Amino acid sequence: MNALPVVAIVGRPNVGKSTFINRLVGRREAIVHDQPGVTRDRLYLRADWNGRDFIVVDTGGIVPGTDEELLQSVEKQAKVAIEEADVILFMVDGSSGPTPVDTDIAELLRRTKKPVMLLVNKLDDVTEEPKANDFYELGLGEPKPVSAMHGKGIGDLLDDIVDAFPAPADEEPPAELRIALVGRPNVGKSSLTNALLGQERMIVSPVAGTTRDAVDTRLQLDGKSYVLVDTAGIRRRAKVDYGVEQFSVVRSLKAIERADAIIMLIDGAEGVSEQDQRIANIAEDSGKALVVAVNKWDIVPKDSHTMPAFRAKLAEELRHVKWAPVVFISARTGQRVDQVLEAAEAASEQNSRRVTTGVLNEVIAEATTMNPPPASHGKRLRIYYSSQVTTRPPTFVLFCNEPRLVTDHYTRYLENKIREAFGFEGTPIRLIFRQRRERK
């Protein structure tokens, strides 16, 4: 499985990066505001051009502070972008000309061997394009005049971006179960990897990873083969430098793209964070099998109610993935570490499971009888027929009279009934409602 190429956008505050991202992905996703430094959370988005999918990452504006050196701030942001990206877009403001901050960023980017494209934004009129020539002094090649606000030059730029991507490799589907270990920094991914590799003299061999600096790890246990997909790179806590912490989400995203199953680690001593919720949402969106491993359980003060209470809290705070099995482990002591691979394998089997059409329709019919579908303006939703159309994740099409009558609440109800009947523990499932005229 190939990871999607990553396009990172760097630049000083208020040069138009968020407006550019919204233009690039074709929808309003990034927060746009005149105030410098607004971008914080929505740092990664999927985009595509001419059939090639990729990830767009906004590093956020580099915000100089009175208590920190500007160059230090520039270096932290730019180095993280350089490390993760396949293509780097350096955006500057054409209406103001080159600034000292632009010069500092350019100096760092000139050292990388990755493709760097210099975008001169806010050149909304063709008569302003000569202003782009002022940026030749940055030493990053030909400046590309664009207008994120009006979309000028975006199509040609996308052609250049896609041409700069690494060629997709032709890979055979791996025989091993590929497992991504994901989680926020300092949660114990490396410790879990080491604990897994130290059990029962497992056979270990290096496997070249898809990411630029990753080496995945193959192991065999009880006659079964696994590949631990690497998310290495950041091991320290990053509460101060939001750019570094947010890029750990990109690492998780890239690892998830290359995996069959996901083990998401939670710090049992600290509980669920916003970063954990963000990664869980990515895991759910990916359609991959998922196991939640609560690490550092050995240092959590416990009584007979601690584990059930923690499970209930997880179900509330990670409600979108409450179908994922939870394993309480200690990578440091090895407590219940052997259950992690077993849970991931079981979840992967559920992720590729098919159910028979006849039994599925019986379950749906019973569910709609127990709880009739919603109605609106005198018209009630009717579900005629259901069928599973694919796996990974299990996806079901429900043919009905009016898909617009379907509510989120009723969709969750039907999903719960399907899970009650068939299990599907450890995998998301998808319900698609399609219109079909009623037969007379």
Secondary structure, DSSP 8 states (H G I E B T S, - for coil): -----EEEEE-STTSSHHHHHHHHHTS--S---SSTT---S--EEEEEETTEEEEEEE-------TTS-HHHHHHHHHHHHHHH-SEEEEEEETTT---HHHHHHHHHHTT--S-EEEEEE---SGGGGGGGGGGGGGSSSS-EE-BTTTTBTHHHHHHHHHHHS---------SSEEEEEE-STTSSHHHHHHHHHTGGG-EEEEEE-SSTT-EEEEEEETTEEEEEE---S--S--SS-HHHHHHHHHHHHHHHHT-SEEEEEEETTT---HHHHHHHHHHHHHT-EEEEEEE-GGGS---TTHHHHHHHHHHHHTGGGTTS-EEE-BTTTTBTTHHHHHHHHHHHHHHT----HHHHHHHHHHHHHHS---EETTEE--EEEEEEEETTTTEEEEEES-GGG--HHHHHHHHHHHHHHH--TTS--EEEEEE-----
